Amino acid sequence: MQEKNNPWFRQEQISPEETVSQTIEPEQTTEPMIKRTWEALRRIGLGDSTLRFATLVTTVLLILLVVWVMDAFYLDISQLENESFSAVNAANLPNPTTPPQVPLFKVGGSDAVGVSRKADLYTVLPVRNARYEVVEYTVESGDSIFSIADKFNLNPETILWGNRYTLGDDPHFILPGQTLNILPVDGVYHMWSAGEGLNGVASFYGVSPEDIVNWPGNNLNPDEIGDYANPKIPPDTMLVIPGGQGTYTDWRTPRISREEPATAQHLGPGACTTSYDGITGSLVFMWPSTERYLSGFDYSPETNHFAVDIAGQQGNPIFAADHGVVVYAGWNDYGYGEMIVIDHGSGWQTLYAHLSQINVSCGQEVMKGDTIGLMGSTGKSTGPHLHLEMRSDEFGRVNPWNFLN
């Protein structure tokens, strides 16, 4: 009876199942509260909104955390670099009371190393002033007005216009051993004649009188020249006309027609004297030689060379470029040597110069491809080649490259 009435005795008699039930009761009351809250939010339609809000808050917190970590990291690195830089500079700076030590410079000695130099009696000095004087040049074998012009950085026509009293109007007149004037600039070399005026001379060459008077190499004093119409310039004075443009005289090979071939009598004994009639050409011109490259001179109106000089060997056959009638066959006194001219009709002619042999005669009809002569080097020529010109009454002297096949 006493055990039943004793409360401590009652507590000891509680069954294990009752103990477990009493221990987990608080957890059962907490978990259903979260579930009940979540279920309540879902029932009123706020479940998805609550989930998105929680995700957003979590993301923002993570970003803030990363920013804080990075800021703290770079701040520490920056401070560390500044401290290191200051320490290095402090170590390298000299003591303001102690001057820096300069290393001693030793000259010579067994361990001396340097750049060896060889004694040279000649020194290359830069060009300090432009050239104003005319210099002389002796023509060498193989020279042409083109190669000489390249040597002195001039236009080929300047070589001609600077030597008109030697070469005339023909670039073929250049020969080894000749002494040529080399102008300092592109232009013309003019010999002053009595009675000339500066205005007229300047106008003829396409420049102003001041261009002539003020050129230093001409040694003209503007204050002493006087009237430009009658300037005080001694006759035979050679003057450089800088930028001047010369002209050429076309007196060597005039138009020689089959109707009046005698117009070429002044050229030499090869001129024909009688009017002729005969075959006309197809005006389709063939290449007149066995070789197809130049010997040095190309078609160049600027240097009064209205032809192509076709290279080859002495004695190579020369062919008629088209059907026609021979209107000149023989020697030319003006540098062309043995020469043939064929009139093809319709205003067209072809000229073949420097031949070693002529196989046709005045008035003879020839067909395209006929052998009319042999290649040579007669007249003003520096080697075997064919000087070929083509002329049209409508177009004048044309470039053979544009018409030969």
C-alpha positions in Angstrom: 0.0 0.0 0.0 2.8 2.3 0.8 4.4 1.7 -2.5 1.2 2.5 -4.4 0.8 5.7 -2.4 4.4 6.8 -2.9 4.8 9.1 -5.9 8.4 8.1 -6.5 7.3 4.6 -6.8 4.7 5.6 -9.4 7.4 7.3 -11.6 9.5 4.3 -11.6 6.7 2.2 -12.9 6.1 4.2 -16.0 6.4 2.0 -19.1 9.1 2.6 -21.8 6.5 3.4 -24.4 5.1 6.2 -22.3 8.6 7.6 -21.8 9.3 7.8 -25.6 6.0 9.4 -26.1 6.7 12.1 -23.6 10.3 12.7 -25.0 9.5 13.3 -28.7 6.4 15.4 -28.1 8.1 18.8 -28.4 9.6 17.8 -31.9 6.2 16.8 -33.1 4.9 20.2 -32.2 7.8 22.2 -34.0 7.9 20.4 -37.3 4.2 20.6 -38.1 4.4 24.4 -37.4 6.8 24.9 -40.4 4.8 22.6 -42.5 1.6 24.2 -41.5 3.1 27.7 -42.3 4.3 26.5 -45.7 1.0 24.8 -46.4 -0.9 27.9 -45.4 1.2 30.0 -47.8 0.6 27.6 -50.6 -3.1 27.5 -49.9 -3.4 31.3 -50.3 -1.2 31.2 -53.4 2.1 32.7 -52.0 4.2 29.6 -52.2 6.1 30.4 -55.4 6.5 34.0 -54.5 7.9 33.1 -51.1 10.4 30.7 -52.8 11.5 33.3 -55.3 11.9 35.9 -52.6 14.1 33.6 -50.5 16.3 32.8 -53.6 16.8 36.5 -54.3 17.7 37.3 -50.7 20.2 34.4 -50.7 21.8 35.6 -54.0 22.2 39.2 -52.8 23.8 38.0 -49.6 26.3 35.8 -51.6 27.2 38.8 -53.8 27.8 41.1 -50.9 30.0 38.4 -49.3 32.1 38.1 -52.5 32.5 41.8 -52.8 33.6 42.1 -49.2 36.1 39.3 -49.6 37.6 40.7 -52.9 37.9 44.2 -51.4 39.7 43.0 -48.4 42.0 40.9 -50.5 43.1 43.6 -53.0 43.4 46.2 -50.2 45.9 43.9 -48.5 47.9 43.3 -51.8 48.0 47.0 -52.6 49.3 47.9 -49.2 51.9 45.1 -49.5 53.1 46.4 -53.0 53.3 50.0 -51.7 55.3 49.0 -48.7 57.7 46.9 -50.9 58.1 49.7 -53.5 58.9 52.2 -50.7 61.4 49.8 -49.2 63.2 49.2 -52.5 63.4 53.0 -53.3 64.6 53.7 -49.8 67.3 51.1 -50.2 68.4 52.5 -53.7 68.4 56.2 -52.8 71.9 57.5 -51.9 72.6 59.0 -48.7 72.0 62.8 -49.1 75.3 63.4 -47.2 77.3 60.9 -49.3 77.9 61.6 -53.0 77.4 58.5 -55.3 80.5 56.6 -56.3 81.4 56.8 -60.0 83.2 53.8 -61.4 86.7 54.4 -62.5 87.3 54.4 -66.3 90.4 52.6 -67.4 92.1 53.1 -70.8 94.2 50.3 -72.2 95.3 47.3 -70.4 95.5 43.6 -71.3 91.7 43.2 -70.7 90.6 46.2 -72.7 87.9 45.5 -75.2 86.7 48.0 -77.9 85.9 48.6 -81.6 88.8 48.4 -83.9 89.0 51.0 -86.7 91.1 51.0 -89.8 92.7 54.2 -91.0 91.0 55.6 -94.1 92.4 58.4 -96.2 89.1 59.1 -97.8 86.0 60.5 -96.1 82.5 60.3 -97.6 80.8 63.6 -96.9 77.1 64.3 -97.4 76.1 66.6 -100.3 75.6 69.9 -98.6 74.6 72.0 -101.6 72.8 71.4 -104.9 74.8 71.4 -108.0 74.4 74.4 -110.2 77.3 74.0 -112.6 77.3 72.1 -115.9 79.7 69.1 -115.8 81.3 67.1 -118.7 80.9 63.4 -119.3 82.8 61.2 -121.7 80.7 58.7 -123.5 81.7 55.1 -122.9 81.0 52.0 -125.1 77.4 50.8 -124.6 76.2 54.2 -123.3 72.9 55.7 -124.5 71.1 58.9 -123.7 68.9 56.7 -121.5 71.7 55.1 -119.5 73.5 58.5 -119.1 70.3 60.1 -117.9 69.9 57.4 -115.3 73.4 58.0 -114.0 72.7 61.7 -113.3 69.0 61.4 -112.4 67.8 63.4 -115.4 65.3 62.9 -118.1 66.7 61.5 -121.4 65.6 64.5 -123.4 67.7 66.7 -121.1 70.8 64.9 -122.4 69.7 65.8 -126.0 68.7 69.4 -125.1 72.0 69.9 -123.3 74.0 68.8 -126.3 72.1 70.0 -129.3 75.3 71.5 -130.8 76.8 68.0 -130.7 74.0 65.5 -131.1 71.5 67.7 -133.0 68.0 66.1 -132.7 69.1 62.4 -133.0 69.9 60.2 -130.0 71.7 57.9 -132.4 74.5 60.5 -132.8 75.9 59.6 -129.4 79.3 57.8 -129.9 82.0 56.5 -127.5 84.6 59.2 -126.8 82.2 62.1 -127.1 82.2 64.7 -124.4 78.7 65.7 -123.4 77.4 68.5 -121.2 75.4 67.2 -118.1 73.0 69.9 -116.8 72.4 70.1 -113.1 68.6 70.0 -113.6 66.2 69.0 -116.3 66.0 71.7 -118.9 67.9 73.1 -121.9 71.4 74.4 -122.5 71.1 77.6 -124.7 73.9 79.6 -126.4 73.1 83.3 -126.3 73.1 85.1 -129.6 73.4 88.8 -130.3 70.0 90.5 -130.7 68.1 88.0 -128.6 65.7 89.1 -125.8 65.1 87.4 -122.5 61.3 87.5 -123.0 61.5 85.8 -126.4 64.0 83.1 -125.3 62.1 82.3 -122.1 58.8 82.1 -124.1 60.3 79.8 -126.7 61.4 77.3 -123.9 58.2 77.7 -121.9 59.7 79.4 -118.8 59.8 83.0 -117.4 62.8 85.4 -117.8 63.3 85.3 -114.0 63.9 81.5 -114.2 66.9 82.2 -116.4 68.2 85.3 -114.7 67.9 83.9 -111.1 69.6 80.5 -111.8 72.8 80.7 -109.7 74.9 78.8 -112.3 74.2 81.4 -115.0 76.0 84.1 -113.0 73.7 86.8 -114.1 73.2 89.9 -112.0 69.6 91.1 -112.2 70.7 94.7 -111.4 73.1 94.7 -114.4 70.9 92.9 -117.0 69.1 96.0 -118.0 66.2 95.9 -120.4 64.9 92.3 -120.9 64.3 93.1 -124.6 68.0 93.9 -125.0 69.8 92.4 -122.0 73.5 92.9 -121.4 74.5 89.3 -122.0 77.6 88.6 -124.1 77.1 86.5 -127.2 78.0 82.8 -127.1 77.3 82.8 -123.3 75.9 79.3 -122.4 72.8 79.5 -120.2 71.0 76.8 -118.3 67.2 77.1 -118.9 65.9 75.2 -115.8 62.6 73.4 -116.7 62.8 74.5 -120.3 61.3 72.3 -123.1 63.1 72.1 -126.4 61.8 71.2 -129.8 62.9 68.9 -132.5 63.3 69.3 -136.3 61.8 66.6 -138.4 64.1 66.9 -141.4 65.4 63.3 -141.7 62.5 61.3 -143.0 59.7 63.3 -144.5 56.6 61.6 -145.8 57.7 59.8 -149.0 54.7 58.9 -151.2 54.7 56.7 -154.3 53.3 59.7 -156.2 56.2 62.0 -155.2 59.2 60.1 -153.9 61.6 62.8 -155.2 60.7 64.9 -152.1 63.3 62.8 -150.3 66.2 63.7 -152.6 67.9 65.7 -149.9 68.2 62.6 -147.7 70.8 60.9 -149.9 71.5 58.9 -153.0 68.9 56.3 -152.1 66.0 58.6 -153.1 63.7 57.5 -155.9 62.8 60.1 -158.6 59.8 58.7 -160.5 56.2 58.3 -159.6 55.0 54.7 -159.1 51.9 52.7 -158.9 51.4 49.2 -157.7 50.1 46.9 -155.0 48.6 48.2 -151.7 48.9 46.6 -148.4 46.5 44.8 -146.2 47.4 47.2 -143.3 48.0 44.1 -141.1 51.7 44.3 -140.4 54.0 41.4 -139.5 57.1 41.4 -137.4 60.0 42.3 -139.8 62.8 40.4 -138.2 63.8 37.0 -136.8 64.4 38.5 -133.3 61.7 40.0 -131.0 63.6 42.1 -128.5 65.2 45.6 -128.5 68.8 46.6 -128.8 68.5 49.6 -126.5 66.2 52.3 -128.0 62.5 52.0 -127.7 59.8 54.3 -129.2 60.3 57.6 -127.4 58.9 60.8 -128.8 60.3 62.7 -125.9 63.8 62.0 -127.2 62.8 62.4 -130.9 63.1 58.6 -131.4 59.9 57.6 -133.3 61.0 54.0 -133.8 62.0 50.7 -132.2 65.5 49.3 -132.5 65.1 45.6 -133.0 68.1 43.6 -131.9 69.8 40.8 -133.9 72.9 39.6 -135.6 74.7 41.0 -138.6 73.2 39.6 -141.7 69.8 38.5 -140.3 67.0 38.7 -142.9 64.7 41.7 -142.8 61.2 41.2 -144.1 58.6 43.5 -145.6 56.0 44.2 -142.9 53.2 44.4 -145.6 52.6 44.6 -149.3 53.6 47.8 -151.0 55.9 49.7 -153.3 59.6 50.7 -152.6 60.0 54.5 -152.6 63.5 54.7 -151.1 66.3 52.2 -151.4 69.9 53.2 -150.7 72.2 55.3 -148.6 70.8 58.0 -146.2 73.2 60.9 -145.4 71.6 61.7 -142.0 72.7 58.7 -139.9 70.3 56.0 -141.1 72.9 54.3 -143.4 71.5 51.9 -145.9 67.7 52.5 -145.7 64.5 51.2 -147.4 61.1 52.9 -147.3 57.9 51.1 -148.5 54.7 52.8 -149.3 51.7 50.5 -148.4 49.0 52.7 -149.7 46.1 54.3 -147.7 48.7 56.7 -146.2 50.9 54.1 -144.5 54.7 53.6 -144.8 57.4 51.6 -143.1 61.1 52.5 -142.8 64.0 50.1 -142.3 67.4 51.6 -141.5 71.1 50.6 -140.7 70.9 47.7 -143.2 74.1 45.9 -144.3 72.5 44.9 -147.6 69.6 46.1 -149.8 67.8 43.5 -151.9 65.1 45.7 -153.6 65.1 48.8 -155.8 63.0 51.9 -156.4 59.5 51.2 -157.6 59.6 47.5 -156.9 56.5 45.8 -155.6 57.0 43.6 -152.5 54.8 41.2 -150.7 54.4 40.8 -147.0 57.2 38.6 -145.7 59.6 39.1 -148.7 63.2 39.5 -147.7 64.1 43.1 -148.6 67.6 43.3 -147.0 69.9 42.2 -144.3 70.5 43.6 -140.8 73.6 45.7 -140.3 75.1 48.6 -138.4 75.6 51.3 -141.1 75.2 55.0 -140.5 75.1 56.3 -137.0 74.9 53.0 -135.2 76.7 51.4 -132.3 75.9 47.8 -133.3 73.8 45.5 -135.5 70.1 46.3 -135.2 67.0 47.3 -137.3 65.7 50.8 -136.8 62.0 50.5 -137.7 59.6 53.4 -138.1 55.9 53.3 -139.0 54.1 56.4 -140.3 50.4 57.1 -141.1 49.1 60.2 -142.8 46.2 60.2 -140.3 48.1 59.4 -137.1 51.7 60.6 -137.8 54.6 58.5 -136.6 53.0 55.7 -134.6 54.4 53.3 -132.0 55.2 50.1 -133.9 54.4 48.0 -130.9 50.8 48.9 -131.4 50.6 47.6 -135.0 53.0 44.7 -135.5 51.8 41.2 -135.2 
